[in-house]
Amino acid sequence: MVKEKGLDLFYESVDNRKLCCEIRKVHPMNKMLNTLDGWITGLRRDQTKNREDVTIFQLDHGHGEILKINPIIDWTWDQIQAYIKKNNLPYNSLLDKGFTSIGCEPCTRAIKPGEDLRAGRWWWEQDGNKECGLHIDHK
């Protein structure tokens, strides 16, 4: 991929970005998920339109019908932050620097005041409904 399209191919097009995500993130995750009976995610409905219909428990059709558990699907960003603070939980220190959705280093930036919480992911793309491919329902 890099030999054909260059190291920073993801900046050139959405298709290139999805290819990069597929090779560097989705494929390795798929290999691991294919060895498991289930997995737990941190998905929330308020993150993207693609996640509006996600339920707490679902069959993951893309990974051999394993169980996919989304325990905080109904939580808001504010609820997450309050829970972390109330329970003195460790968290990624990048959150304090405005990184409200953390992905690959070149594809993630801190958000600016007033921006959507996921605006820092693939910021050069205009579509606000961005996904890497890990949580696409293959049904």
N, CA, C and O atoms as CSV, one atom per row, in Angstrom:
chain,resi,resn,atom,element,x,y,z
A,1,MET,N,N,0.825,-1.181,0.000
A,1,MET,CA,C,0.000,0.000,0.000
A,1,MET,C,C,0.877,1.254,0.000
A,1,MET,O,O,0.671,2.153,-0.815
A,2,VAL,N,N,1.845,1.316,0.904
A,2,VAL,CA,C,2.718,2.482,0.996
A,2,VAL,C,C,3.576,2.605,-0.255
A,2,VAL,O,O,3.804,3.706,-0.756
A,3,LYS,N,N,4.046,1.474,-0.752
A,3,LYS,CA,C,4.880,1.495,-1.963
A,3,LYS,C,C,4.092,2.057,-3.149
A,3,LYS,O,O,4.642,2.804,-3.957
A,4,GLU,N,N,2.835,1.710,-3.255
A,4,GLU,CA,C,2.007,2.153,-4.384
A,4,GLU,C,C,1.424,3.544,-4.199
A,4,GLU,O,O,1.313,4.301,-5.163
A,5,LYS,N,N,1.049,3.893,-2.967
A,5,LYS,CA,C,0.288,5.130,-2.757
A,5,LYS,C,C,0.972,6.156,-1.863
A,5,LYS,O,O,0.505,7.289,-1.754
A,6,GLY,N,N,2.082,5.771,-1.217
A,6,GLY,CA,C,2.801,6.690,-0.345
A,6,GLY,C,C,2.409,6.534,1.114
A,6,GLY,O,O,1.360,5.976,1.438
A,7,LEU,N,N,3.275,7.038,1.991
A,7,LEU,CA,C,3.079,6.884,3.428
A,7,LEU,C,C,1.830,7.615,3.930
A,7,LEU,O,O,1.126,7.106,4.802
A,8,ASP,N,N,1.554,8.792,3.391
A,8,ASP,CA,C,0.419,9.597,3.833
A,8,ASP,C,C,-0.752,9.530,2.857
A,8,ASP,O,O,-1.426,10.534,2.626
A,9,LEU,N,N,-0.992,8.371,2.294
A,9,LEU,CA,C,-2.052,8.175,1.304
A,9,LEU,C,C,-3.421,8.593,1.798
A,9,LEU,O,O,-4.261,9.025,1.008
A,10,PHE,N,N,-3.660,8.470,3.107
A,10,PHE,CA,C,-4.982,8.728,3.693
A,10,PHE,C,C,-5.448,10.161,3.507
A,10,PHE,O,O,-6.651,10.422,3.529
A,11,TYR,N,N,-4.522,11.099,3.325
A,11,TYR,CA,C,-4.911,12.499,3.112
A,11,TYR,C,C,-5.457,12.754,1.710
A,11,TYR,O,O,-6.106,13.773,1.477
A,12,GLU,N,N,-5.202,11.843,0.780
A,12,GLU,CA,C,-5.556,12.047,-0.628
A,12,GLU,C,C,-7.022,11.788,-0.955
A,12,GLU,O,O,-7.586,12.449,-1.827
A,13,SER,N,N,-7.649,10.828,-0.261
A,13,SER,CA,C,-9.049,10.503,-0.553
A,13,SER,C,C,-9.637,9.668,0.583
A,13,SER,O,O,-8.911,9.044,1.356
A,14,VAL,N,N,-10.950,9.669,0.665
A,14,VAL,CA,C,-11.643,8.842,1.654
A,14,VAL,C,C,-11.352,7.368,1.383
A,14,VAL,O,O,-11.140,6.594,2.317
A,15,ASP,N,N,-11.343,6.980,0.118
A,15,ASP,CA,C,-11.047,5.580,-0.221
A,15,ASP,C,C,-9.660,5.176,0.254
A,15,ASP,O,O,-9.483,4.079,0.782
A,16,ASN,N,N,-8.673,6.049,0.072
A,16,ASN,CA,C,-7.322,5.751,0.552
A,16,ASN,C,C,-7.287,5.669,2.072
A,16,ASN,O,O,-6.608,4.813,2.639
A,17,ARG,N,N,-8.022,6.562,2.728
A,17,ARG,CA,C,-8.059,6.522,4.194
A,17,ARG,C,C,-8.696,5.219,4.676
A,17,ARG,O,O,-8.214,4.603,5.627
A,18,LYS,N,N,-9.759,4.810,4.033
A,18,LYS,CA,C,-10.402,3.554,4.428
A,18,LYS,C,C,-9.485,2.361,4.157
A,18,LYS,O,O,-9.461,1.408,4.937
A,19,LEU,N,N,-8.733,2.407,3.057
A,19,LEU,CA,C,-7.764,1.352,2.757
A,19,LEU,C,C,-6.712,1.284,3.854
A,19,LEU,O,O,-6.375,0.200,4.330
A,20,CYS,N,N,-6.200,2.427,4.251
A,20,CYS,CA,C,-5.194,2.493,5.306
A,20,CYS,C,C,-5.754,1.919,6.610
A,20,CYS,O,O,-5.105,1.096,7.255
A,21,CYS,N,N,-6.948,2.350,6.995
A,21,CYS,CA,C,-7.590,1.824,8.206
A,21,CYS,C,C,-7.783,0.311,8.111
A,21,CYS,O,O,-7.554,-0.418,9.076
A,22,GLU,N,N,-8.201,-0.143,6.949
A,22,GLU,CA,C,-8.438,-1.577,6.748
A,22,GLU,C,C,-7.155,-2.377,6.986
A,22,GLU,O,O,-7.168,-3.382,7.696
A,23,ILE,N,N,-6.065,-1.933,6.397
A,23,ILE,CA,C,-4.810,-2.680,6.484
A,23,ILE,C,C,-4.162,-2.560,7.856
A,23,ILE,O,O,-3.682,-3.551,8.405
A,24,ARG,N,N,-4.145,-1.361,8.409
A,24,ARG,CA,C,-3.393,-1.127,9.643
A,24,ARG,C,C,-4.195,-1.343,10.920
A,24,ARG,O,O,-3.617,-1.550,11.988
A,25,LYS,N,N,-5.507,-1.299,10.822
A,25,LYS,CA,C,-6.329,-1.362,12.032
A,25,LYS,C,C,-7.368,-2.475,11.972
A,25,LYS,O,O,-7.426,-3.327,12.858
A,26,VAL,N,N,-8.183,-2.465,10.928
A,26,VAL,CA,C,-9.312,-3.396,10.859
A,26,VAL,C,C,-8.834,-4.842,10.666
A,26,VAL,O,O,-9.295,-5.740,11.370
A,27,HIS,N,N,-7.930,-5.071,9.733
A,27,HIS,CA,C,-7.473,-6.450,9.478
A,27,HIS,C,C,-6.831,-7.078,10.720
A,27,HIS,O,O,-7.179,-8.207,11.066
A,28,PRO,N,N,-5.902,-6.388,11.407
A,28,PRO,CA,C,-5.340,-6.996,12.632
A,28,PRO,C,C,-6.402,-7.253,13.700
A,28,PRO,O,O,-6.356,-8.272,14.389
A,29,MET,N,N,-7.358,-6.332,13.840
A,29,MET,CA,C,-8.426,-6.527,14.823
A,29,MET,C,C,-9.301,-7.718,14.428
A,29,MET,O,O,-9.684,-8.518,15.282
A,30,ASN,N,N,-9.615,-7.835,13.147
A,30,ASN,CA,C,-10.414,-8.960,12.670
A,30,ASN,C,C,-9.741,-10.292,12.970
A,30,ASN,O,O,-10.405,-11.247,13.372
A,31,LYS,N,N,-8.427,-10.362,12.779
A,31,LYS,CA,C,-7.695,-11.600,13.071
A,31,LYS,C,C,-7.886,-12.000,14.527
A,31,LYS,O,O,-8.090,-13.175,14.830
A,32,MET,N,N,-7.821,-11.033,15.420
A,32,MET,CA,C,-7.992,-11.329,16.842
A,32,MET,C,C,-9.441,-11.687,17.158
A,32,MET,O,O,-9.701,-12.651,17.879
A,33,LEU,N,N,-10.382,-10.916,16.623
A,33,LEU,CA,C,-11.793,-11.171,16.927
A,33,LEU,C,C,-12.233,-12.547,16.438
A,33,LEU,O,O,-13.117,-13.158,17.038
A,34,ASN,N,N,-11.642,-13.034,15.376
A,34,ASN,CA,C,-11.999,-14.359,14.860
A,34,ASN,C,C,-11.579,-15.488,15.789
A,34,ASN,O,O,-11.950,-16.639,15.559
A,35,THR,N,N,-10.814,-15.185,16.835
A,35,THR,CA,C,-10.405,-16.202,17.811
A,35,THR,C,C,-11.240,-16.127,19.094
A,35,THR,O,O,-11.030,-16.912,20.018
A,36,LEU,N,N,-12.184,-15.184,19.149
A,36,LEU,CA,C,-12.924,-14.933,20.382
A,36,LEU,C,C,-14.406,-15.277,20.265
A,36,LEU,O,O,-14.936,-15.432,19.165
A,37,ASP,N,N,-15.055,-15.392,21.404
A,37,ASP,CA,C,-16.499,-15.619,21.457
A,37,ASP,C,C,-17.276,-14.316,21.587
A,37,ASP,O,O,-18.488,-14.292,21.373
A,38,GLY,N,N,-16.583,-13.228,21.938
A,38,GLY,CA,C,-17.240,-11.946,22.097
A,38,GLY,C,C,-16.235,-10.851,22.378
A,38,GLY,O,O,-15.052,-11.106,22.604
A,39,TRP,N,N,-16.736,-9.612,22.359
A,39,TRP,CA,C,-15.870,-8.481,22.689
A,39,TRP,C,C,-16.694,-7.345,23.254
A,39,TRP,O,O,-17.901,-7.264,23.027
A,40,ILE,N,N,-16.029,-6.463,23.996
A,40,ILE,CA,C,-16.668,-5.322,24.639
A,40,ILE,C,C,-16.115,-4.048,24.006
A,40,ILE,O,O,-14.905,-3.912,23.826
A,41,THR,N,N,-17.007,-3.117,23.672
A,41,THR,CA,C,-16.591,-1.871,23.030
A,41,THR,C,C,-16.934,-0.669,23.906
A,41,THR,O,O,-17.588,-0.803,24.940
A,42,GLY,N,N,-16.490,0.481,23.483
A,42,GLY,CA,C,-16.821,1.739,24.141
A,42,GLY,C,C,-17.711,2.606,23.263
A,42,GLY,O,O,-17.722,3.829,23.399
A,43,LEU,N,N,-18.459,1.970,22.358
A,43,LEU,CA,C,-19.333,2.730,21.458
A,43,LEU,C,C,-20.433,3.458,22.223
A,43,LEU,O,O,-20.950,2.976,23.230
A,44,ARG,N,N,-20.773,4.654,21.697
A,44,ARG,CA,C,-21.904,5.413,22.229
A,44,ARG,C,C,-22.766,5.867,21.063
A,44,ARG,O,O,-22.249,6.200,19.996
A,45,ARG,N,N,-24.062,5.881,21.259
A,45,ARG,CA,C,-24.999,6.286,20.201
A,45,ARG,C,C,-24.782,7.721,19.732
A,45,ARG,O,O,-24.993,8.036,18.561
A,46,ASP,N,N,-24.366,8.574,20.638
A,46,ASP,CA,C,-24.228,9.989,20.292
A,46,ASP,C,C,-22.963,10.308,19.491
A,46,ASP,O,O,-22.730,11.469,19.152
A,47,GLN,N,N,-22.149,9.304,19.185
A,47,GLN,CA,C,-20.895,9.563,18.481
A,47,GLN,C,C,-21.076,9.801,16.983
A,47,GLN,O,O,-20.524,10.759,16.441
A,48,THR,N,N,-21.842,8.943,16.309
A,48,THR,CA,C,-22.073,9.092,14.868
A,48,THR,C,C,-23.450,8.557,14.511
A,48,THR,O,O,-24.055,7.814,15.285
A,49,LYS,N,N,-23.943,8.934,13.339
A,49,LYS,CA,C,-25.237,8.423,12.868
A,49,LYS,C,C,-25.201,6.908,12.707
A,49,LYS,O,O,-26.215,6.244,12.920
A,50,ASN,N,N,-24.051,6.353,12.336
A,50,ASN,CA,C,-23.929,4.901,12.170
A,50,ASN,C,C,-24.193,4.143,13.464
A,50,ASN,O,O,-24.477,2.945,13.430
A,51,ARG,N,N,-24.107,4.810,14.582
A,51,ARG,CA,C,-24.233,4.148,15.876
A,51,ARG,C,C,-25.581,4.375,16.551
A,51,ARG,O,O,-25.797,3.902,17.666
A,52,GLU,N,N,-26.479,5.083,15.901
A,52,GLU,CA,C,-27.779,5.413,16.499
A,52,GLU,C,C,-28.616,4.193,16.857
A,52,GLU,O,O,-29.348,4.222,17.847
A,53,ASP,N,N,-28.524,3.125,16.078
A,53,ASP,CA,C,-29.359,1.945,16.297
A,53,ASP,C,C,-28.631,0.801,17.002
A,53,ASP,O,O,-29.172,-0.299,17.112
A,54,VAL,N,N,-27.433,1.044,17.471
A,54,VAL,CA,C,-26.668,0.003,18.154
A,54,VAL,C,C,-27.320,-0.296,19.496
A,54,VAL,O,O,-27.786,0.607,20.190
A,55,THR,N,N,-27.345,-1.575,19.851
A,55,THR,CA,C,-27.911,-2.003,21.126
A,55,THR,C,C,-26.795,-2.444,22.073
A,55,THR,O,O,-25.644,-2.589,21.663
A,56,ILE,N,N,-27.142,-2.651,23.320
A,56,ILE,CA,C,-26.127,-3.068,24.296
A,56,ILE,C,C,-25.549,-4.424,23.916
A,56,ILE,O,O,-24.333,-4.617,23.939
A,57,PHE,N,N,-26.419,-5.356,23.569
A,57,PHE,CA,C,-25.973,-6.692,23.152
A,57,PHE,C,C,-26.349,-6.884,21.688
A,57,PHE,O,O,-27.479,-6.602,21.290
A,58,GLN,N,N,-25.415,-7.356,20.901
A,58,GLN,CA,C,-25.719,-7.632,19.499
A,58,GLN,C,C,-24.805,-8.736,18.981
A,58,GLN,O,O,-23.724,-8.981,19.518
A,59,LEU,N,N,-25.265,-9.387,17.935
A,59,LEU,CA,C,-24.412,-10.350,17.258
A,59,LEU,C,C,-23.544,-9.584,16.275
A,59,LEU,O,O,-24.033,-8.741,15.523
A,60,ASP,N,N,-22.267,-9.881,16.286
A,60,ASP,CA,C,-21.327,-9.227,15.384
A,60,ASP,C,C,-21.258,-10.068,14.114
A,60,ASP,O,O,-20.533,-11.060,14.046
A,61,HIS,N,N,-22.020,-9.656,13.119
A,61,HIS,CA,C,-22.137,-10.408,11.872
A,61,HIS,C,C,-20.834,-10.451,11.087
A,61,HIS,O,O,-20.622,-11.369,10.295
A,62,GLY,N,N,-19.979,-9.493,11.289
A,62,GLY,CA,C,-18.715,-9.459,10.554
A,62,GLY,C,C,-17.649,-10.356,11.134
A,62,GLY,O,O,-16.584,-10.529,10.543
A,63,HIS,N,N,-17.933,-10.935,12.301
A,63,HIS,CA,C,-16.924,-11.758,12.972
A,63,HIS,C,C,-17.516,-13.077,13.464
A,63,HIS,O,O,-17.330,-13.464,14.617
A,64,GLY,N,N,-18.213,-13.740,12.593
A,64,GLY,CA,C,-18.706,-15.077,12.906
A,64,GLY,C,C,-19.819,-15.119,13.926
A,64,GLY,O,O,-19.951,-16.099,14.660
A,65,GLU,N,N,-20.636,-14.053,13.986
A,65,GLU,CA,C,-21.785,-14.005,14.896
A,65,GLU,C,C,-21.379,-14.050,16.366
A,65,GLU,O,O,-22.140,-14.544,17.198
A,66,ILE,N,N,-20.179,-13.538,16.701
A,66,ILE,CA,C,-19.789,-13.492,18.105
A,66,ILE,C,C,-20.584,-12.385,18.808
A,66,ILE,O,O,-21.163,-11.518,18.154
A,67,LEU,N,N,-20.606,-12.422,20.121
A,67,LEU,CA,C,-21.324,-11.421,20.904
A,67,LEU,C,C,-20.518,-10.131,20.972
A,67,LEU,O,O,-19.326,-10.150,21.277
A,68,LYS,N,N,-21.165,-9.027,20.690
A,68,LYS,CA,C,-20.560,-7.703,20.806
A,68,LYS,C,C,-21.344,-6.958,21.880
A,68,LYS,O,O,-22.556,-6.775,21.764
A,69,ILE,N,N,-20.644,-6.533,22.920
A,69,ILE,CA,C,-21.286,-5.871,24.048
A,69,ILE,C,C,-20.859,-4.405,24.065
A,69,ILE,O,O,-19.670,-4.086,24.046
A,70,ASN,N,N,-21.848,-3.531,24.102
A,70,ASN,CA,C,-21.637,-2.086,24.091
A,70,ASN,C,C,-22.227,-1.490,25.374
A,70,ASN,O,O,-23.287,-0.867,25.324
A,71,PRO,N,N,-21.558,-1.671,26.529
A,71,PRO,CA,C,-22.167,-1.333,27.819
A,71,PRO,C,C,-22.452,0.149,28.047
A,71,PRO,O,O,-23.305,0.486,28.868
A,72,ILE,N,N,-21.759,1.042,27.339
A,72,ILE,CA,C,-21.990,2.476,27.565
A,72,ILE,C,C,-22.678,3.128,26.362
A,72,ILE,O,O,-22.562,4.336,26.156
A,73,ILE,N,N,-23.381,2.339,25.582
A,73,ILE,CA,C,-24.004,2.837,24.355
A,73,ILE,C,C,-24.946,4.020,24.613
A,73,ILE,O,O,-25.063,4.905,23.765
A,74,ASP,N,N,-25.613,4.047,25.760
A,74,ASP,CA,C,-26.566,5.118,26.074
A,74,ASP,C,C,-25.957,6.264,26.878
A,74,ASP,O,O,-26.656,7.221,27.210
A,75,TRP,N,N,-24.688,6.181,27.189
A,75,TRP,CA,C,-24.037,7.219,27.976
A,75,TRP,C,C,-23.683,8.405,27.087
A,75,TRP,O,O,-23.460,8.254,25.886
A,76,THR,N,N,-23.635,9.572,27.690
A,76,THR,CA,C,-23.182,10.770,26.988
A,76,THR,C,C,-21.729,11.044,27.364
A,76,THR,O,O,-21.190,10.455,28.301
A,77,TRP,N,N,-21.114,11.947,26.616
A,77,TRP,CA,C,-19.747,12.367,26.919
A,77,TRP,C,C,-19.668,12.887,28.362
A,77,TRP,O,O,-18.741,12.545,29.096
A,78,ASP,N,N,-20.629,13.703,28.760
A,78,ASP,CA,C,-20.615,14.268,30.109
A,78,ASP,C,C,-20.755,13.187,31.176
A,78,ASP,O,O,-20.124,13.273,32.229
A,79,GLN,N,N,-21.569,12.180,30.917
A,79,GLN,CA,C,-21.710,11.074,31.871
A,79,GLN,C,C,-20.395,10.304,32.007
A,79,GLN,O,O,-20.010,9.912,33.109
A,80,ILE,N,N,-19.720,10.093,30.901
A,80,ILE,CA,C,-18.428,9.389,30.924
A,80,ILE,C,C,-17.434,10.173,31.779
A,80,ILE,O,O,-16.777,9.611,32.655
A,81,GLN,N,N,-17.332,11.481,31.514
A,81,GLN,CA,C,-16.383,12.314,32.257
A,81,GLN,C,C,-16.713,12.345,33.748
A,81,GLN,O,O,-15.810,12.288,34.583
A,82,ALA,N,N,-17.995,12.435,34.085
A,82,ALA,CA,C,-18.409,12.449,35.490
A,82,ALA,C,C,-18.069,11.122,36.173
A,82,ALA,O,O,-17.620,11.109,37.319
A,83,TYR,N,N,-18.282,10.015,35.476
A,83,TYR,CA,C,-17.996,8.689,36.033
A,83,TYR,C,C,-16.499,8.529,36.301
A,83,TYR,O,O,-16.095,8.010,37.342
A,84,ILE,N,N,-15.689,8.980,35.352
A,84,ILE,CA,C,-14.237,8.911,35.522
A,84,ILE,C,C,-13.811,9.702,36.754
A,84,ILE,O,O,-13.022,9.223,37.569
A,85,LYS,N,N,-14.342,10.916,36.882
A,85,LYS,CA,C,-13.971,11.790,37.992
A,85,LYS,C,C,-14.463,11.221,39.328
A,85,LYS,O,O,-13.710,11.148,40.299
A,86,LYS,N,N,-15.733,10.824,39.360
A,86,LYS,CA,C,-16.331,10.312,40.604
A,86,LYS,C,C,-15.594,9.080,41.118
A,86,LYS,O,O,-15.421,8.915,42.325
A,87,ASN,N,N,-15.163,8.219,40.205
A,87,ASN,CA,C,-14.525,6.964,40.597
A,87,ASN,C,C,-12.999,7.010,40.525
A,87,ASN,O,O,-12.326,5.995,40.699
A,88,ASN,N,N,-12.466,8.208,40.266
A,88,ASN,CA,C,-11.018,8.404,40.209
A,88,ASN,C,C,-10.339,7.381,39.299
A,88,ASN,O,O,-9.327,6.783,39.663
A,89,LEU,N,N,-10.909,7.194,38.120
A,89,LEU,CA,C,-10.394,6.215,37.171
A,89,LEU,C,C,-9.252,6.793,36.337
A,89,LEU,O,O,-9.235,7.987,36.040
A,90,PRO,N,N,-8.302,5.944,35.962
A,90,PRO,CA,C,-7.256,6.415,35.047
A,90,PRO,C,C,-7.863,6.644,33.663
A,90,PRO,O,O,-8.831,5.984,33.287
A,91,TYR,N,N,-7.292,7.573,32.917
A,91,TYR,CA,C,-7.759,7.852,31.559
A,91,TYR,C,C,-6.589,8.371,30.750
A,91,TYR,O,O,-5.547,8.723,31.303
A,92,ASN,N,N,-6.762,8.418,29.455
A,92,ASN,CA,C,-5.705,8.882,28.566
A,92,ASN,C,C,-5.512,10.386,28.768
A,92,ASN,O,O,-6.467,11.152,28.639
A,93,SER,N,N,-4.301,10.813,29.081
A,93,SER,CA,C,-4.018,12.224,29.358
A,93,SER,C,C,-4.207,13.111,28.123
A,93,SER,O,O,-4.260,14.334,28.254
A,94,LEU,N,N,-4.308,12.522,26.930
A,94,LEU,CA,C,-4.582,13.324,25.742
A,94,LEU,C,C,-5.958,13.988,25.827
A,94,LEU,O,O,-6.192,15.014,25.188
A,95,LEU,N,N,-6.862,13.411,26.607
A,95,LEU,CA,C,-8.183,14.026,26.793
A,95,LEU,C,C,-8.058,15.433,27.372
A,95,LEU,O,O,-8.815,16.331,27.003
A,96,ASP,N,N,-7.110,15.619,28.269
A,96,ASP,CA,C,-6.897,16.933,28.879
A,96,ASP,C,C,-6.343,17.949,27.881
A,96,ASP,O,O,-6.374,19.154,28.132
A,97,LYS,N,N,-5.846,17.466,26.766
A,97,LYS,CA,C,-5.273,18.329,25.735
A,97,LYS,C,C,-6.237,18.533,24.569
A,97,LYS,O,O,-5.854,19.077,23.534
A,98,GLY,N,N,-7.501,18.091,24.737
A,98,GLY,CA,C,-8.512,18.312,23.714
A,98,GLY,C,C,-8.681,17.186,22.713
A,98,GLY,O,O,-9.404,17.342,21.729
A,99,PHE,N,N,-8.035,16.062,22.941
A,99,PHE,CA,C,-8.190,14.899,22.064
A,99,PHE,C,C,-9.375,14.081,22.575
A,99,PHE,O,O,-9.205,13.190,23.407
A,100,THR,N,N,-10.562,14.381,22.080
A,100,THR,CA,C,-11.788,13.754,22.591
A,100,THR,C,C,-12.162,12.478,21.859
A,100,THR,O,O,-13.072,11.769,22.287
A,101,SER,N,N,-11.481,12.171,20.768
A,101,SER,CA,C,-11.663,10.919,20.040
A,101,SER,C,C,-10.291,10.539,19.514
A,101,SER,O,O,-9.774,11.180,18.599
A,102,ILE,N,N,-9.704,9.508,20.083
A,102,ILE,CA,C,-8.308,9.193,19.816
A,102,ILE,C,C,-8.198,8.017,18.863
A,102,ILE,O,O,-8.745,6.942,19.107
A,103,GLY,N,N,-7.482,8.243,17.776
A,103,GLY,CA,C,-7.211,7.208,16.784
A,103,GLY,C,C,-5.727,7.185,16.478
A,103,GLY,O,O,-4.904,7.458,17.352
A,104,CYS,N,N,-5.388,6.866,15.264
A,104,CYS,CA,C,-3.986,6.850,14.844
A,104,CYS,C,C,-3.402,8.261,14.945
A,104,CYS,O,O,-4.121,9.246,14.774
A,105,GLU,N,N,-2.116,8.356,15.217
A,105,GLU,CA,C,-1.469,9.657,15.431
A,105,GLU,C,C,-1.650,10.633,14.268
A,105,GLU,O,O,-2.044,11.774,14.507
A,106,PRO,N,N,-1.381,10.238,13.018
A,106,PRO,CA,C,-1.523,11.235,11.950
A,106,PRO,C,C,-2.982,11.566,11.608
A,106,PRO,O,O,-3.250,12.536,10.899
A,107,CYS,N,N,-3.905,10.772,12.106
A,107,CYS,CA,C,-5.325,10.949,11.766
A,107,CYS,C,C,-6.125,11.582,12.895
A,107,CYS,O,O,-7.350,11.668,12.808
A,108,THR,N,N,-5.462,12.022,13.943
A,108,THR,CA,C,-6.137,12.554,15.119
A,108,THR,C,C,-5.524,13.893,15.512
A,108,THR,O,O,-4.304,14.055,15.530
A,109,ARG,N,N,-6.380,14.832,15.820
A,109,ARG,CA,C,-5.922,16.117,16.362
A,109,ARG,C,C,-6.860,16.519,17.496
A,109,ARG,O,O,-7.963,15.990,17.628
A,110,ALA,N,N,-6.404,17.451,18.298
A,110,ALA,CA,C,-7.265,18.004,19.342
A,110,ALA,C,C,-8.386,18.794,18.674
A,110,ALA,O,O,-8.195,19.383,17.611
A,111,ILE,N,N,-9.557,18.798,19.311
A,111,ILE,CA,C,-10.659,19.592,18.759
A,111,ILE,C,C,-10.521,21.036,19.211
A,111,ILE,O,O,-9.859,21.344,20.201
A,112,LYS,N,N,-11.165,21.904,18.454
A,112,LYS,CA,C,-11.189,23.321,18.788
A,112,LYS,C,C,-12.470,23.607,19.578
A,112,LYS,O,O,-13.441,22.859,19.467
A,113,PRO,N,N,-12.480,24.681,20.372
A,113,PRO,CA,C,-13.699,25.006,21.137
A,113,PRO,C,C,-14.932,25.071,20.230
A,113,PRO,O,O,-14.915,25.710,19.177
A,114,GLY,N,N,-15.999,24.397,20.661
A,114,GLY,CA,C,-17.250,24.402,19.916
A,114,GLY,C,C,-17.364,23.324,18.855
A,114,GLY,O,O,-18.440,23.130,18.290
A,115,GLU,N,N,-16.276,22.618,18.572
A,115,GLU,CA,C,-16.337,21.564,17.563
A,115,GLU,C,C,-16.980,20.305,18.133
A,115,GLU,O,O,-16.995,20.092,19.346
A,116,ASP,N,N,-17.510,19.474,17.236
A,116,ASP,CA,C,-18.039,18.165,17.582
A,116,ASP,C,C,-16.923,17.336,18.220
A,116,ASP,O,O,-15.754,17.493,17.868
A,117,LEU,N,N,-17.279,16.465,19.147
A,117,LEU,CA,C,-16.290,15.663,19.862
A,117,LEU,C,C,-15.456,14.768,18.950
A,117,LEU,O,O,-14.336,14.401,19.303
A,118,ARG,N,N,-15.991,14.413,17.778
A,118,ARG,CA,C,-15.228,13.565,16.847
A,118,ARG,C,C,-14.605,14.360,15.696
A,118,ARG,O,O,-14.111,13.771,14.734
A,119,ALA,N,N,-14.625,15.670,15.786
A,119,ALA,CA,C,-14.070,16.508,14.715
A,119,ALA,C,C,-12.563,16.322,14.545
A,119,ALA,O,O,-12.022,16.609,13.477
A,120,GLY,N,N,-11.895,15.853,15.567
A,120,GLY,CA,C,-10.458,15.637,15.483
A,120,GLY,C,C,-10.053,14.374,14.749
A,120,GLY,O,O,-8.871,14.164,14.477
A,121,ARG,N,N,-11.018,13.537,14.428
A,121,ARG,CA,C,-10.724,12.314,13.672
A,121,ARG,C,C,-10.873,12.621,12.190
A,121,ARG,O,O,-11.900,13.149,11.764
A,122,TRP,N,N,-9.866,12.297,11.415
A,122,TRP,CA,C,-9.872,12.508,9.959
A,122,TRP,C,C,-10.378,13.912,9.650
A,122,TRP,O,O,-11.272,14.084,8.822
A,123,TRP,N,N,-9.803,14.923,10.320
A,123,TRP,CA,C,-10.266,16.314,10.255
A,123,TRP,C,C,-10.273,16.892,8.855
A,123,TRP,O,O,-10.984,17.865,8.602
A,124,TRP,N,N,-9.513,16.333,7.948
A,124,TRP,CA,C,-9.463,16.849,6.577
A,124,TRP,C,C,-10.664,16.398,5.754
A,124,TRP,O,O,-10.881,16.912,4.656
A,125,GLU,N,N,-11.443,15.452,6.258
A,125,GLU,CA,C,-12.648,14.996,5.569
A,125,GLU,C,C,-13.840,15.825,6.031
A,125,GLU,O,O,-13.924,16.201,7.200
A,126,GLN,N,N,-14.740,16.105,5.135
A,126,GLN,CA,C,-15.888,16.956,5.468
A,126,GLN,C,C,-17.081,16.182,6.014
A,126,GLN,O,O,-17.888,16.745,6.754
A,127,ASP,N,N,-17.208,14.908,5.668
A,127,ASP,CA,C,-18.330,14.100,6.140
A,127,ASP,C,C,-18.215,13.895,7.647
A,127,ASP,O,O,-17.193,13.402,8.125
A,128,GLY,N,N,-19.240,14.264,8.394
A,128,GLY,CA,C,-19.220,14.132,9.838
A,128,GLY,C,C,-19.522,12.732,10.326
A,128,GLY,O,O,-19.432,12.478,11.527
A,129,ASN,N,N,-19.877,11.816,9.446
A,129,ASN,CA,C,-20.240,10.458,9.813
A,129,ASN,C,C,-19.074,9.519,9.505
A,129,ASN,O,O,-19.187,8.643,8.646
A,130,LYS,N,N,-17.974,9.700,10.194
A,130,LYS,CA,C,-16.724,9.008,9.885
A,130,LYS,C,C,-16.586,7.713,10.687
A,130,LYS,O,O,-16.889,7.670,11.879
A,131,GLU,N,N,-16.132,6.682,10.023
A,131,GLU,CA,C,-15.867,5.400,10.654
A,131,GLU,C,C,-14.610,4.800,10.037
A,131,GLU,O,O,-14.283,5.083,8.885
A,132,CYS,N,N,-13.910,3.975,10.801
A,132,CYS,CA,C,-12.712,3.313,10.283
A,132,CYS,C,C,-13.049,1.963,9.669
A,132,CYS,O,O,-12.307,1.467,8.821
A,133,GLY,N,N,-14.150,1.368,10.081
A,133,GLY,CA,C,-14.538,0.061,9.560
A,133,GLY,C,C,-14.650,-1.003,10.630
A,133,GLY,O,O,-15.194,-2.075,10.365
A,134,LEU,N,N,-14.156,-0.746,11.826
A,134,LEU,CA,C,-14.250,-1.741,12.901
A,134,LEU,C,C,-15.678,-2.032,13.311
A,134,LEU,O,O,-16.001,-3.163,13.673
A,135,HIS,N,N,-16.535,-1.030,13.260
A,135,HIS,CA,C,-17.882,-1.180,13.805
A,135,HIS,C,C,-18.965,-1.121,12.733
A,135,HIS,O,O,-20.099,-0.736,13.019
A,136,ILE,N,N,-18.632,-1.490,11.531
A,136,ILE,CA,C,-19.627,-1.534,10.449
A,136,ILE,C,C,-20.360,-2.859,10.558
A,136,ILE,O,O,-19.733,-3.917,10.609
A,137,ASP,N,N,-21.675,-2.805,10.592
A,137,ASP,CA,C,-22.494,-4.020,10.656
A,137,ASP,C,C,-22.520,-4.660,9.267
A,137,ASP,O,O,-22.992,-4.054,8.305
A,138,HIS,N,N,-22.017,-5.868,9.175
A,138,HIS,CA,C,-21.906,-6.555,7.887
A,138,HIS,C,C,-23.144,-7.357,7.535
A,138,HIS,O,O,-23.115,-8.153,6.597
A,139,LYS,N,N,-24.225,-7.163,8.265
A,139,LYS,CA,C,-25.462,-7.918,8.006
A,139,LYS,C,C,-26.129,-7.446,6.744
A,139,LYS,O,O,-27.180,-7.966,6.370
